[in-house]
C-alpha cells in the first residue's frame, strides 16, 4: 500500500488507518494526487504545512481540509497563494488581515481583491497591484479588480487610469463622478 500511493495517490483510500497517519506515506500520496488529502483524518498531518502545500499544488480543495491553525498563519497563506492566488479566500484571523499575503495574491490575480478585508481594499498600494495584475490564463478581465476596491479608490484618477490601461472595460467600475470628469476622460482617451 505504501508503495502504491507513490504512483496512485488515490490508493491512500484503500490503505489501513495506520498508513493514512504515516507522514511519509501521506506526503507521497498527495504529491502524486493532492485530492488524496481527503482520505487523511490525522489532525497532525492536516496541520502539516508541507503535506497541505504539496496537496494544494494539484488539488484546490486542500485548504478546505487543512487545520484552521494553518489558515490563520500568514506565512502558510503566503506560500499557498504562490501556488494559487485564490487560496486567499481561505485565510482567517491574522492571515486574512496580512497585507503581504493580500499583495502576493492580488499581484497574481487582481480579482482576488474581493477576498481582502475592507481595510486592504482601501489601501492604494494593494488596489494598484490588483488593477495592474497581468491577465491569467483562463482568468477574467484584469481591470475588473477595480470593482472590488473601496469607493474612494474607485474615484482616484491614478488608480482608475492604471486599471484602464490593463483593461479599458475597468472604467465601468470607476466612480460616477470620475467617469463624468472631462480631465480624466481626456486622459483615458490618450
N, C-alpha and C positions, 0 to 999 in steps of 0.2 A: 504494500500500500504506500509506504514512504517513497519508494522509487517511482511508483505510478504517477504521483502528483507532480513530479518534475516535468512530465510530458503531457499530462492531462490534469490541470488544476482542479477541475470539477470532480475528479475522482476523490477528492477530500471528503465529499458527502458520504462515501462508502467506507471510509476509514473508521476504526474504532475511536471512541472518545479520547482515549489517552494520546492518540496520534494527532487528533484535531486540537489538542492542547500543547503539542510539541512545537516550539518556535521554529526550528529548522524545517520541519515538515510543512507547517503553515506558510512560512516565507517562500519555500519552493513552489507551493501551490499558487499563491497569489501572484508570484512573479510570472507564472505561466498564464493564469486566468484570474484577474482581480476579483471577479464575482465569486470565487471560491471563499472569499471572506464571509459570505452568507452562511457558511457551514461552521463557522467558528463561534463558540459560545464562551470561551475563556476570557474573562474580563481583563486579565493581564495582557493578553495578545491584542485585544481590541483597544487597548491603551498604549500599544507599542507603536511608536512613531514610524519606525522603518517598515513594519508589517502593513500598516494602513497606507502609507505613501506608496509602497510597492503595489498594493491593490488599486490605488487611485489612478495609477498610470494606465490601466486598461478598463477600469470599472467606475463609472460615475457615481454609483451608489455607496462607495467606500466610506464617505464621510457621514452618511446616514446611519451606518452600522457601528461606527467607532465610538470610543468613550467620549462623554461630554467634556472631560478634562482636556482632551486634545483640541476640541472645538473652541475652547477658551484660551488656548495657548497661541499668542501672536507668532511665535517662531514656527510652529507647526502650520498655521494657516498661511503664512507667507510661503512656505515650501509647497503647500497644496495648491495655492493659486499660480505658482510657477508651472504646475502641471496642467491646471485648467482654471482660468480666472473666475469661472462661475462658481467655484468652490467657496468663494467669499460669502455666498448666501448662507452657508452653514456656520459661519463664525458667530461666537457668542461672547458675552462679557467683555473682557479686556481685548480680545482679538477683534471683536466687532467694531470697537472704537479705535483700533490701532491705525493711525494714519499711514504708516509704512505698508501695512497689509493692503489697505484700500488703494494706495497709489500703485502698488505692484499689480493689483488686479485690473484697475481701470486703464492702466497703461497698455495692457494686452487686449482688453475688450472694453470699450467705453460704456457699453450697455450695463456693465457690472456696477455702474454708479447707482443703479436702483437698489442695490443691497447695502449701500453705505448709510450710516446714520445721518440724520438731518444736519448735524454739525459739520460733517465732512462733505455733504452735498452743498454746503455753503462756503466751503474752503476754495478760494480761487485756484490754488495750485492743483488740487485734486480734480476740480472740474476742467481746468485747462488740459490736464493729462488725459482725461476721459474724452473730451471732444477732439483731441488730436490723435487718439489711438488709431493705429493702422487698421484697415478692414481685415477681418478674419475670414479665412476660407469657410464658406457656408454660413457666415455670420450675417448680421443685419447691417443696416445703414450706420456707419460710424458716427455721423453727425447727430444721430438720434439721441445720443447721450445727453445732449442739451435738455431734452425733455425731463430728465431726472434731476437737473440742477435746481438749486434754490431759486425762488422767484427773482431775488435781487440780482443774481448772477446771470439769469436769462435776459436781464436788461443791461448787462455790461457789454459795451461795444467791442472791447478787445476779445472777450470770450466768444461772443457771437460771430465775430469775423473769423476767429480761429476755427470754430465749428463749421462755418460756411465754406471755408477753404477745404476742409475734409469732405464735406458733403453739402452742396447747395440747398438741399432739402431741409437742412438743420434750421434755416431761417424760420420755418414754420413753428419752431419751438421757442423762438425769441419772444420777449415781452411785446405786447401790442404797441406800447409807446416807442420801443426801439424799431419795430417794423415800420412805423409811421414817420420815423425821423429821416429827414431828407439827407442829412450829412452821412448817416450810416448807410442809407440806401445807395448813395453815390459810391461809398467805399466798397460795398458789396458788388457793385457792377464792375469795378476795376478788376 
